[in-house]
Amino acid sequence: MATRAFTLQRICNFAGKAFDPDSDEQVSEVLRNKFNISLPQRRTLNDAMEAVCSDHDIIALILQYRTMA
């Protein structure tokens, strides 16, 4: 099983820059500006990402990171 630090490294490699995957604002900005991903409107950012997680690997990684202790 991947560690939280390793998952963070993979996320930042995908994005091409360091950012905080726990920050809704930073995640939204990276997905929108770097990957041109428009998330559907949902109650939470996690709900929105879950709805489209199969669209890009980084979304699944961010969701995985956010659930790690």
PDB file of N, CA, C and O in Angstrom:
ATOM      1  N   MET A   1       0.847  -1.195   0.000  1.00  0.00           N
ATOM      2  CA  MET A   1       0.000   0.000   0.000  1.00  0.00           C
ATOM      3  C   MET A   1       0.886   1.251   0.000  1.00  0.00           C
ATOM      4  O   MET A   1       1.887   1.322   0.714  1.00  0.00           O
ATOM      5  N   ALA A   2       0.505   2.204  -0.794  1.00  0.00           N
ATOM      6  CA  ALA A   2       1.275   3.446  -0.908  1.00  0.00           C
ATOM      7  C   ALA A   2       1.130   4.289   0.362  1.00  0.00           C
ATOM      8  O   ALA A   2       0.087   4.293   1.016  1.00  0.00           O
ATOM      9  N   THR A   3       2.190   4.986   0.679  1.00  0.00           N
ATOM     10  CA  THR A   3       2.148   5.878   1.829  1.00  0.00           C
ATOM     11  C   THR A   3       1.563   7.223   1.404  1.00  0.00           C
ATOM     12  O   THR A   3       1.465   7.534   0.217  1.00  0.00           O
ATOM     13  N   ARG A   4       1.187   7.997   2.392  1.00  0.00           N
ATOM     14  CA  ARG A   4       0.634   9.337   2.116  1.00  0.00           C
ATOM     15  C   ARG A   4       1.672  10.217   1.416  1.00  0.00           C
ATOM     16  O   ARG A   4       1.333  10.963   0.497  1.00  0.00           O
ATOM     17  N   ALA A   5       2.933  10.132   1.847  1.00  0.00           N
ATOM     18  CA  ALA A   5       3.998  10.941   1.232  1.00  0.00           C
ATOM     19  C   ALA A   5       4.229  10.532  -0.220  1.00  0.00           C
ATOM     20  O   ALA A   5       4.430  11.387  -1.083  1.00  0.00           O
ATOM     21  N   PHE A   6       4.202   9.228  -0.492  1.00  0.00           N
ATOM     22  CA  PHE A   6       4.393   8.748  -1.860  1.00  0.00           C
ATOM     23  C   PHE A   6       3.234   9.194  -2.755  1.00  0.00           C
ATOM     24  O   PHE A   6       3.444   9.600  -3.899  1.00  0.00           O
ATOM     25  N   THR A   7       2.020   9.115  -2.227  1.00  0.00           N
ATOM     26  CA  THR A   7       0.851   9.550  -2.988  1.00  0.00           C
ATOM     27  C   THR A   7       0.929  11.046  -3.275  1.00  0.00           C
ATOM     28  O   THR A   7       0.602  11.483  -4.379  1.00  0.00           O
ATOM     29  N   LEU A   8       1.359  11.833  -2.293  1.00  0.00           N
ATOM     30  CA  LEU A   8       1.537  13.274  -2.501  1.00  0.00           C
ATOM     31  C   LEU A   8       2.561  13.531  -3.599  1.00  0.00           C
ATOM     32  O   LEU A   8       2.361  14.406  -4.442  1.00  0.00           O
ATOM     33  N   GLN A   9       3.641  12.787  -3.594  1.00  0.00           N
ATOM     34  CA  GLN A   9       4.673  12.938  -4.625  1.00  0.00           C
ATOM     35  C   GLN A   9       4.103  12.627  -6.013  1.00  0.00           C
ATOM     36  O   GLN A   9       4.392  13.342  -6.973  1.00  0.00           O
ATOM     37  N   ARG A  10       3.313  11.587  -6.124  1.00  0.00           N
ATOM     38  CA  ARG A  10       2.697  11.233  -7.412  1.00  0.00           C
ATOM     39  C   ARG A  10       1.741  12.331  -7.886  1.00  0.00           C
ATOM     40  O   ARG A  10       1.713  12.673  -9.068  1.00  0.00           O
ATOM     41  N   ILE A  11       0.959  12.878  -6.953  1.00  0.00           N
ATOM     42  CA  ILE A  11       0.016  13.951  -7.302  1.00  0.00           C
ATOM     43  C   ILE A  11       0.781  15.162  -7.834  1.00  0.00           C
ATOM     44  O   ILE A  11       0.421  15.721  -8.870  1.00  0.00           O
ATOM     45  N   CYS A  12       1.832  15.562  -7.129  1.00  0.00           N
ATOM     46  CA  CYS A  12       2.615  16.730  -7.539  1.00  0.00           C
ATOM     47  C   CYS A  12       3.338  16.479  -8.857  1.00  0.00           C
ATOM     48  O   CYS A  12       3.501  17.403  -9.654  1.00  0.00           O
ATOM     49  N   ASN A  13       3.773  15.247  -9.100  1.00  0.00           N
ATOM     50  CA  ASN A  13       4.386  14.910 -10.387  1.00  0.00           C
ATOM     51  C   ASN A  13       3.382  15.057 -11.519  1.00  0.00           C
ATOM     52  O   ASN A  13       3.702  15.616 -12.569  1.00  0.00           O
ATOM     53  N   PHE A  14       2.164  14.555 -11.309  1.00  0.00           N
ATOM     54  CA  PHE A  14       1.106  14.710 -12.315  1.00  0.00           C
ATOM     55  C   PHE A  14       0.851  16.185 -12.601  1.00  0.00           C
ATOM     56  O   PHE A  14       0.743  16.596 -13.757  1.00  0.00           O
ATOM     57  N   ALA A  15       0.758  16.972 -11.536  1.00  0.00           N
ATOM     58  CA  ALA A  15       0.411  18.389 -11.678  1.00  0.00           C
ATOM     59  C   ALA A  15       1.577  19.225 -12.188  1.00  0.00           C
ATOM     60  O   ALA A  15       1.370  20.306 -12.740  1.00  0.00           O
ATOM     61  N   GLY A  16       2.791  18.739 -12.011  1.00  0.00           N
ATOM     62  CA  GLY A  16       3.956  19.509 -12.435  1.00  0.00           C
ATOM     63  C   GLY A  16       4.319  20.613 -11.467  1.00  0.00           C
ATOM     64  O   GLY A  16       5.132  21.482 -11.783  1.00  0.00           O
ATOM     65  N   LYS A  17       3.722  20.585 -10.290  1.00  0.00           N
ATOM     66  CA  LYS A  17       4.028  21.585  -9.264  1.00  0.00           C
ATOM     67  C   LYS A  17       3.545  21.078  -7.919  1.00  0.00           C
ATOM     68  O   LYS A  17       2.684  20.202  -7.836  1.00  0.00           O
ATOM     69  N   ALA A  18       4.116  21.648  -6.867  1.00  0.00           N
ATOM     70  CA  ALA A  18       3.697  21.282  -5.514  1.00  0.00           C
ATOM     71  C   ALA A  18       2.450  22.068  -5.132  1.00  0.00           C
ATOM     72  O   ALA A  18       2.346  23.265  -5.400  1.00  0.00           O
ATOM     73  N   PHE A  19       1.517  21.379  -4.507  1.00  0.00           N
ATOM     74  CA  PHE A  19       0.331  22.035  -3.970  1.00  0.00           C
ATOM     75  C   PHE A  19      -0.241  21.142  -2.882  1.00  0.00           C
ATOM     76  O   PHE A  19       0.178  19.995  -2.735  1.00  0.00           O
ATOM     77  N   ASP A  20      -1.192  21.659  -2.122  1.00  0.00           N
ATOM     78  CA  ASP A  20      -1.783  20.922  -1.003  1.00  0.00           C
ATOM     79  C   ASP A  20      -3.072  20.243  -1.450  1.00  0.00           C
ATOM     80  O   ASP A  20      -4.078  20.919  -1.670  1.00  0.00           O
ATOM     81  N   PRO A  21      -3.061  18.907  -1.590  1.00  0.00           N
ATOM     82  CA  PRO A  21      -4.266  18.196  -2.024  1.00  0.00           C
ATOM     83  C   PRO A  21      -5.408  18.240  -1.008  1.00  0.00           C
ATOM     84  O   PRO A  21      -6.530  17.846  -1.326  1.00  0.00           O
ATOM     85  N   ASP A  22      -5.138  18.712   0.203  1.00  0.00           N
ATOM     86  CA  ASP A  22      -6.198  18.858   1.196  1.00  0.00           C
ATOM     87  C   ASP A  22      -6.919  20.201   1.064  1.00  0.00           C
ATOM     88  O   ASP A  22      -7.951  20.418   1.699  1.00  0.00           O
ATOM     89  N   SER A  23      -6.377  21.099   0.242  1.00  0.00           N
ATOM     90  CA  SER A  23      -6.974  22.416   0.051  1.00  0.00           C
ATOM     91  C   SER A  23      -7.945  22.379  -1.138  1.00  0.00           C
ATOM     92  O   SER A  23      -7.535  22.188  -2.283  1.00  0.00           O
ATOM     93  N   ASP A  24      -9.227  22.562  -0.846  1.00  0.00           N
ATOM     94  CA  ASP A  24     -10.230  22.566  -1.919  1.00  0.00           C
ATOM     95  C   ASP A  24      -9.900  23.612  -2.980  1.00  0.00           C
ATOM     96  O   ASP A  24     -10.022  23.351  -4.177  1.00  0.00           O
ATOM     97  N   GLU A  25      -9.487  24.781  -2.541  1.00  0.00           N
ATOM     98  CA  GLU A  25      -9.180  25.877  -3.465  1.00  0.00           C
ATOM     99  C   GLU A  25      -8.024  25.508  -4.396  1.00  0.00           C
ATOM    100  O   GLU A  25      -8.110  25.711  -5.607  1.00  0.00           O
ATOM    101  N   GLN A  26      -6.946  24.967  -3.828  1.00  0.00           N
ATOM    102  CA  GLN A  26      -5.782  24.605  -4.639  1.00  0.00           C
ATOM    103  C   GLN A  26      -6.101  23.446  -5.584  1.00  0.00           C
ATOM    104  O   GLN A  26      -5.662  23.450  -6.735  1.00  0.00           O
ATOM    105  N   VAL A  27      -6.852  22.465  -5.115  1.00  0.00           N
ATOM    106  CA  VAL A  27      -7.231  21.330  -5.957  1.00  0.00           C
ATOM    107  C   VAL A  27      -8.077  21.809  -7.136  1.00  0.00           C
ATOM    108  O   VAL A  27      -7.828  21.427  -8.279  1.00  0.00           O
ATOM    109  N   SER A  28      -9.063  22.635  -6.857  1.00  0.00           N
ATOM    110  CA  SER A  28      -9.923  23.163  -7.928  1.00  0.00           C
ATOM    111  C   SER A  28      -9.111  23.930  -8.961  1.00  0.00           C
ATOM    112  O   SER A  28      -9.326  23.788 -10.164  1.00  0.00           O
ATOM    113  N   GLU A  29      -8.170  24.749  -8.477  1.00  0.00           N
ATOM    114  CA  GLU A  29      -7.338  25.549  -9.375  1.00  0.00           C
ATOM    115  C   GLU A  29      -6.472  24.662 -10.261  1.00  0.00           C
ATOM    116  O   GLU A  29      -6.374  24.906 -11.464  1.00  0.00           O
ATOM    117  N   VAL A  30      -5.849  23.647  -9.695  1.00  0.00           N
ATOM    118  CA  VAL A  30      -4.987  22.749 -10.476  1.00  0.00           C
ATOM    119  C   VAL A  30      -5.813  21.967 -11.492  1.00  0.00           C
ATOM    120  O   VAL A  30      -5.426  21.873 -12.657  1.00  0.00           O
ATOM    121  N   LEU A  31      -6.932  21.410 -11.074  1.00  0.00           N
ATOM    122  CA  LEU A  31      -7.755  20.630 -11.999  1.00  0.00           C
ATOM    123  C   LEU A  31      -8.272  21.488 -13.151  1.00  0.00           C
ATOM    124  O   LEU A  31      -8.308  21.047 -14.300  1.00  0.00           O
ATOM    125  N   ARG A  32      -8.666  22.702 -12.832  1.00  0.00           N
ATOM    126  CA  ARG A  32      -9.218  23.601 -13.854  1.00  0.00           C
ATOM    127  C   ARG A  32      -8.134  24.128 -14.786  1.00  0.00           C
ATOM    128  O   ARG A  32      -8.286  24.070 -16.006  1.00  0.00           O
ATOM    129  N   ASN A  33      -7.036  24.645 -14.221  1.00  0.00           N
ATOM    130  CA  ASN A  33      -6.032  25.329 -15.035  1.00  0.00           C
ATOM    131  C   ASN A  33      -5.027  24.392 -15.684  1.00  0.00           C
ATOM    132  O   ASN A  33      -4.611  24.639 -16.816  1.00  0.00           O
ATOM    133  N   LYS A  34      -4.632  23.343 -15.017  1.00  0.00           N
ATOM    134  CA  LYS A  34      -3.614  22.441 -15.555  1.00  0.00           C
ATOM    135  C   LYS A  34      -4.218  21.356 -16.437  1.00  0.00           C
ATOM    136  O   LYS A  34      -3.657  21.015 -17.479  1.00  0.00           O
ATOM    137  N   PHE A  35      -5.365  20.811 -16.021  1.00  0.00           N
ATOM    138  CA  PHE A  35      -5.946  19.668 -16.720  1.00  0.00           C
ATOM    139  C   PHE A  35      -7.246  19.998 -17.457  1.00  0.00           C
ATOM    140  O   PHE A  35      -7.815  19.138 -18.130  1.00  0.00           O
ATOM    141  N   ASN A  36      -7.712  21.235 -17.332  1.00  0.00           N
ATOM    142  CA  ASN A  36      -8.947  21.660 -17.982  1.00  0.00           C
ATOM    143  C   ASN A  36     -10.124  20.748 -17.609  1.00  0.00           C
ATOM    144  O   ASN A  36     -10.945  20.392 -18.455  1.00  0.00           O
ATOM    145  N   ILE A  37     -10.184  20.386 -16.341  1.00  0.00           N
ATOM    146  CA  ILE A  37     -11.253  19.529 -15.840  1.00  0.00           C
ATOM    147  C   ILE A  37     -12.289  20.409 -15.141  1.00  0.00           C
ATOM    148  O   ILE A  37     -11.981  21.127 -14.190  1.00  0.00           O
ATOM    149  N   SER A  38     -13.502  20.334 -15.629  1.00  0.00           N
ATOM    150  CA  SER A  38     -14.612  21.048 -14.983  1.00  0.00           C
ATOM    151  C   SER A  38     -15.362  20.047 -14.121  1.00  0.00           C
ATOM    152  O   SER A  38     -15.886  19.050 -14.619  1.00  0.00           O
ATOM    153  N   LEU A  39     -15.408  20.318 -12.846  1.00  0.00           N
ATOM    154  CA  LEU A  39     -16.098  19.419 -11.926  1.00  0.00           C
ATOM    155  C   LEU A  39     -17.581  19.751 -11.886  1.00  0.00           C
ATOM    156  O   LEU A  39     -17.961  20.921 -11.942  1.00  0.00           O
ATOM    157  N   PRO A  40     -18.419  18.727 -11.791  1.00  0.00           N
ATOM    158  CA  PRO A  40     -19.861  18.999 -11.662  1.00  0.00           C
ATOM    159  C   PRO A  40     -20.154  19.607 -10.298  1.00  0.00           C
ATOM    160  O   PRO A  40     -19.396  19.424  -9.345  1.00  0.00           O
ATOM    161  N   GLN A  41     -21.248  20.324 -10.219  1.00  0.00           N
ATOM    162  CA  GLN A  41     -21.621  20.923  -8.936  1.00  0.00           C
ATOM    163  C   GLN A  41     -22.176  19.841  -8.026  1.00  0.00           C
ATOM    164  O   GLN A  41     -23.137  19.146  -8.354  1.00  0.00           O
ATOM    165  N   ARG A  42     -21.539  19.727  -6.879  1.00  0.00           N
ATOM    166  CA  ARG A  42     -21.967  18.788  -5.852  1.00  0.00           C
ATOM    167  C   ARG A  42     -21.861  19.486  -4.507  1.00  0.00           C
ATOM    168  O   ARG A  42     -21.358  20.606  -4.416  1.00  0.00           O
ATOM    169  N   ARG A  43     -22.331  18.828  -3.478  1.00  0.00           N
ATOM    170  CA  ARG A  43     -22.308  19.425  -2.143  1.00  0.00           C
ATOM    171  C   ARG A  43     -20.896  19.701  -1.662  1.00  0.00           C
ATOM    172  O   ARG A  43     -20.634  20.742  -1.059  1.00  0.00           O
ATOM    173  N   THR A  44     -19.975  18.764  -1.926  1.00  0.00           N
ATOM    174  CA  THR A  44     -18.582  18.938  -1.519  1.00  0.00           C
ATOM    175  C   THR A  44     -17.671  18.704  -2.711  1.00  0.00           C
ATOM    176  O   THR A  44     -18.085  18.129  -3.718  1.00  0.00           O
ATOM    177  N   LEU A  45     -16.435  19.150  -2.591  1.00  0.00           N
ATOM    178  CA  LEU A  45     -15.465  18.920  -3.660  1.00  0.00           C
ATOM    179  C   LEU A  45     -15.200  17.425  -3.812  1.00  0.00           C
ATOM    180  O   LEU A  45     -15.053  16.937  -4.933  1.00  0.00           O
ATOM    181  N   ASN A  46     -15.137  16.696  -2.707  1.00  0.00           N
ATOM    182  CA  ASN A  46     -14.929  15.252  -2.792  1.00  0.00           C
ATOM    183  C   ASN A  46     -16.051  14.575  -3.571  1.00  0.00           C
ATOM    184  O   ASN A  46     -15.792  13.690  -4.387  1.00  0.00           O
ATOM    185  N   ASP A  47     -17.291  14.983  -3.327  1.00  0.00           N
ATOM    186  CA  ASP A  47     -18.425  14.426  -4.072  1.00  0.00           C
ATOM    187  C   ASP A  47     -18.290  14.715  -5.564  1.00  0.00           C
ATOM    188  O   ASP A  47     -18.557  13.848  -6.395  1.00  0.00           O
ATOM    189  N   ALA A  48     -17.878  15.925  -5.896  1.00  0.00           N
ATOM    190  CA  ALA A  48     -17.700  16.303  -7.299  1.00  0.00           C
ATOM    191  C   ALA A  48     -16.586  15.482  -7.945  1.00  0.00           C
ATOM    192  O   ALA A  48     -16.727  15.025  -9.079  1.00  0.00           O
ATOM    193  N   MET A  49     -15.477  15.293  -7.221  1.00  0.00           N
ATOM    194  CA  MET A  49     -14.369  14.515  -7.770  1.00  0.00           C
ATOM    195  C   MET A  49     -14.748  13.045  -7.918  1.00  0.00           C
ATOM    196  O   MET A  49     -14.346  12.400  -8.886  1.00  0.00           O
ATOM    197  N   GLU A  50     -15.512  12.512  -6.975  1.00  0.00           N
ATOM    198  CA  GLU A  50     -15.950  11.122  -7.066  1.00  0.00           C
ATOM    199  C   GLU A  50     -16.821  10.897  -8.304  1.00  0.00           C
ATOM    200  O   GLU A  50     -16.785   9.821  -8.900  1.00  0.00           O
ATOM    201  N   ALA A  51     -17.594  11.897  -8.687  1.00  0.00           N
ATOM    202  CA  ALA A  51     -18.465  11.777  -9.851  1.00  0.00           C
ATOM    203  C   ALA A  51     -17.686  11.660 -11.155  1.00  0.00           C
ATOM    204  O   ALA A  51     -18.191  11.110 -12.133  1.00  0.00           O
ATOM    205  N   VAL A  52     -16.454  12.178 -11.176  1.00  0.00           N
ATOM    206  CA  VAL A  52     -15.662  12.161 -12.413  1.00  0.00           C
ATOM    207  C   VAL A  52     -14.289  11.522 -12.213  1.00  0.00           C
ATOM    208  O   VAL A  52     -13.376  11.765 -13.003  1.00  0.00           O
ATOM    209  N   CYS A  53     -14.132  10.715 -11.176  1.00  0.00           N
ATOM    210  CA  CYS A  53     -12.798  10.191 -10.847  1.00  0.00           C
ATOM    211  C   CYS A  53     -12.216   9.316 -11.945  1.00  0.00           C
ATOM    212  O   CYS A  53     -10.996   9.166 -12.011  1.00  0.00           O
ATOM    213  N   SER A  54     -13.024   8.744 -12.790  1.00  0.00           N
ATOM    214  CA  SER A  54     -12.490   7.913 -13.874  1.00  0.00           C
ATOM    215  C   SER A  54     -11.976   8.754 -15.048  1.00  0.00           C
ATOM    216  O   SER A  54     -11.365   8.216 -15.972  1.00  0.00           O
ATOM    217  N   ASP A  55     -12.219  10.066 -15.017  1.00  0.00           N
ATOM    218  CA  ASP A  55     -11.790  10.930 -16.116  1.00  0.00           C
ATOM    219  C   ASP A  55     -10.289  11.183 -16.142  1.00  0.00           C
ATOM    220  O   ASP A  55      -9.722  11.404 -17.212  1.00  0.00           O
ATOM    221  N   HIS A  56      -9.641  11.157 -14.992  1.00  0.00           N
ATOM    222  CA  HIS A  56      -8.204  11.422 -14.937  1.00  0.00           C
ATOM    223  C   HIS A  56      -7.605  10.791 -13.689  1.00  0.00           C
ATOM    224  O   HIS A  56      -8.217  10.808 -12.621  1.00  0.00           O
ATOM    225  N   ASP A  57      -6.415  10.237 -13.827  1.00  0.00           N
ATOM    226  CA  ASP A  57      -5.750   9.548 -12.716  1.00  0.00           C
ATOM    227  C   ASP A  57      -5.503  10.445 -11.516  1.00  0.00           C
ATOM    228  O   ASP A  57      -5.548   9.979 -10.377  1.00  0.00           O
ATOM    229  N   ILE A  58      -5.241  11.735 -11.757  1.00  0.00           N
ATOM    230  CA  ILE A  58      -4.929  12.618 -10.628  1.00  0.00           C
ATOM    231  C   ILE A  58      -6.115  12.755  -9.679  1.00  0.00           C
ATOM    232  O   ILE A  58      -5.923  12.932  -8.476  1.00  0.00           O
ATOM    233  N   ILE A  59      -7.318  12.678 -10.196  1.00  0.00           N
ATOM    234  CA  ILE A  59      -8.501  12.805  -9.341  1.00  0.00           C
ATOM    235  C   ILE A  59      -8.576  11.624  -8.375  1.00  0.00           C
ATOM    236  O   ILE A  59      -8.841  11.810  -7.188  1.00  0.00           O
ATOM    237  N   ALA A  60      -8.346  10.423  -8.873  1.00  0.00           N
ATOM    238  CA  ALA A  60      -8.349   9.242  -8.016  1.00  0.00           C
ATOM    239  C   ALA A  60      -7.239   9.331  -6.971  1.00  0.00           C
ATOM    240  O   ALA A  60      -7.436   8.944  -5.819  1.00  0.00           O
ATOM    241  N   LEU A  61      -6.078   9.839  -7.371  1.00  0.00           N
ATOM    242  CA  LEU A  61      -4.970   9.990  -6.430  1.00  0.00           C
ATOM    243  C   LEU A  61      -5.300  11.003  -5.330  1.00  0.00           C
ATOM    244  O   LEU A  61      -4.996  10.772  -4.160  1.00  0.00           O
ATOM    245  N   ILE A  62      -5.914  12.110  -5.703  1.00  0.00           N
ATOM    246  CA  ILE A  62      -6.291  13.125  -4.715  1.00  0.00           C
ATOM    247  C   ILE A  62      -7.298  12.562  -3.732  1.00  0.00           C
ATOM    248  O   ILE A  62      -7.181  12.784  -2.527  1.00  0.00           O
ATOM    249  N   LEU A  63      -8.297  11.828  -4.239  1.00  0.00           N
ATOM    250  CA  LEU A  63      -9.277  11.226  -3.354  1.00  0.00           C
ATOM    251  C   LEU A  63      -8.623  10.199  -2.429  1.00  0.00           C
ATOM    252  O   LEU A  63      -8.953  10.119  -1.245  1.00  0.00           O
ATOM    253  N   GLN A  64      -7.696   9.417  -2.978  1.00  0.00           N
ATOM    254  CA  GLN A  64      -6.969   8.438  -2.153  1.00  0.00           C
ATOM    255  C   GLN A  64      -6.172   9.155  -1.076  1.00  0.00           C
ATOM    256  O   GLN A  64      -6.192   8.745   0.085  1.00  0.00           O
ATOM    257  N   TYR A  65      -5.468  10.225  -1.445  1.00  0.00           N
ATOM    258  CA  TYR A  65      -4.667  10.996  -0.500  1.00  0.00           C
ATOM    259  C   TYR A  65      -5.540  11.539   0.634  1.00  0.00           C
ATOM    260  O   TYR A  65      -5.163  11.477   1.805  1.00  0.00           O
ATOM    261  N   ARG A  66      -6.698  12.067   0.277  1.00  0.00           N
ATOM    262  CA  ARG A  66      -7.570  12.688   1.277  1.00  0.00           C
ATOM    263  C   ARG A  66      -8.149  11.671   2.266  1.00  0.00           C
ATOM    264  O   ARG A  66      -8.569  12.053   3.359  1.00  0.00           O
ATOM    265  N   THR A  67      -8.176  10.396   1.905  1.00  0.00           N
ATOM    266  CA  THR A  67      -8.721   9.387   2.812  1.00  0.00           C
ATOM    267  C   THR A  67      -7.647   8.719   3.663  1.00  0.00           C
ATOM    268  O   THR A  67      -7.968   7.966   4.582  1.00  0.00           O
ATOM    269  N   MET A  68      -6.383   8.984   3.371  1.00  0.00           N
ATOM    270  CA  MET A  68      -5.289   8.382   4.142  1.00  0.00           C
ATOM    271  C   MET A  68      -5.127   9.102   5.480  1.00  0.00           C
ATOM    272  O   MET A  68      -5.349  10.309   5.585  1.00  0.00           O
ATOM    273  N   ALA A  69      -4.739   8.345   6.486  1.00  0.00           N
ATOM    274  CA  ALA A  69      -4.549   8.941   7.814  1.00  0.00           C
ATOM    275  C   ALA A  69      -3.191   9.578   7.946  1.00  0.00           C
ATOM    276  O   ALA A  69      -2.866  10.125   8.999  1.00  0.00           O
TER     277      ALA A  69
END
